[in-house]
Amino acid sequence: MHESDVRRHNQKAWDKQVDRCDRWTTPVDRETIQRARCGDFAIVLTPIKPVPADWFPPLTGLKTLCLASSGGQQAPVLAAAGAEVTVFDNSPSQLGQDRLVADRDGLDITCVEGDMVDLSMFSDQSFDLIFHPCSNSFVPKVLPVWRECHRVLRSGGVLLAGFTNPMRFLFDDERKENGNLEVRYPLPYSDLDHLDEVHIQEAIDAEKPLEFGHTLEDQIGGQLRAGLMLTGFYEDRFPKTDNDPLSDFLDTFIATRAVKR
């Protein structure tokens, strides 16, 4: 499957997630927006832990790109807190959730559809802040994402990113769901390389997103090679209510704060 085919499939799959009311597609409520207008807000890059308040620059008038971050959650909150927000995503239905909140609560949000590896519609040094939650596991290559982030950030601009620890992709999914942590796949991981044709077709038929497990060398080292300087780091895991066997033992998600030098 070509990368453009992956993009089209994952676009439809995330549109379907909106229909299924997936938790990452459910818009925030009016009360959350009202609190954000008063400077009281908390948003996530990873499943549970809020981004530390001191990771954010002053938000008033801050040109902000919510990258692959639609769904009516982070972008409206940042807009309500005073940022000048553009949300960029592959899924029209996910972008529709941001428009819904913007219309409902009188927020000014620019919504743009596109692929996170190609930000060519934005000129160099367009943004002061990029907010990029756990989403680059849905593209085959992550290094272009970091290069584009560096390009569109202004000098001194901040990239807040969340991503999956690739060790999650070592295990057979069906056995993992039953608590049997059986190592099966090498890293880096790709659904296209490590699932047989029957399972890939099942994912396509079920309209589930195809995933890719990028190495830490590409996730963290890739930011450094792009010219960014890491200034913050924390780890996170799924909540206990998710009954995720790996989360009983360790954190499997990472958040980083990086600055363009």
Secondary structure as GFF3:
##gff-version 3
##sequence-region A 1 261
A	DSSP	alpha_helix	3	19	.	.	.	ID=ss1
A	DSSP	three_ten_helix	23	25	.	.	.	ID=ss2
A	DSSP	alpha_helix	30	37	.	.	.	ID=ss3
A	DSSP	three_ten_helix	53	55	.	.	.	ID=ss4
A	DSSP	beta_strand	63	67	.	.	.	ID=ss5
A	DSSP	alpha_helix	74	80	.	.	.	ID=ss6
A	DSSP	beta_strand	84	89	.	.	.	ID=ss7
A	DSSP	alpha_helix	92	105	.	.	.	ID=ss8
A	DSSP	beta_strand	109	113	.	.	.	ID=ss9
A	DSSP	beta_strand	127	132	.	.	.	ID=ss10
A	DSSP	three_ten_helix	136	138	.	.	.	ID=ss11
A	DSSP	alpha_helix	143	152	.	.	.	ID=ss12
A	DSSP	beta_strand	153	164	.	.	.	ID=ss13
A	DSSP	three_ten_helix	166	170	.	.	.	ID=ss14
A	DSSP	alpha_helix	173	177	.	.	.	ID=ss15
A	DSSP	beta_strand	189	190	.	.	.	ID=ss16
A	DSSP	alpha_helix	191	194	.	.	.	ID=ss17
A	DSSP	alpha_helix	197	205	.	.	.	ID=ss18
A	DSSP	beta_strand	212	213	.	.	.	ID=ss19
A	DSSP	alpha_helix	216	219	.	.	.	ID=ss20
A	DSSP	alpha_helix	221	225	.	.	.	ID=ss21
A	DSSP	beta_strand	228	236	.	.	.	ID=ss22
A	DSSP	three_ten_helix	240	242	.	.	.	ID=ss23
A	DSSP	three_ten_helix	245	248	.	.	.	ID=ss24
A	DSSP	beta_strand	253	260	.	.	.	ID=ss25
###
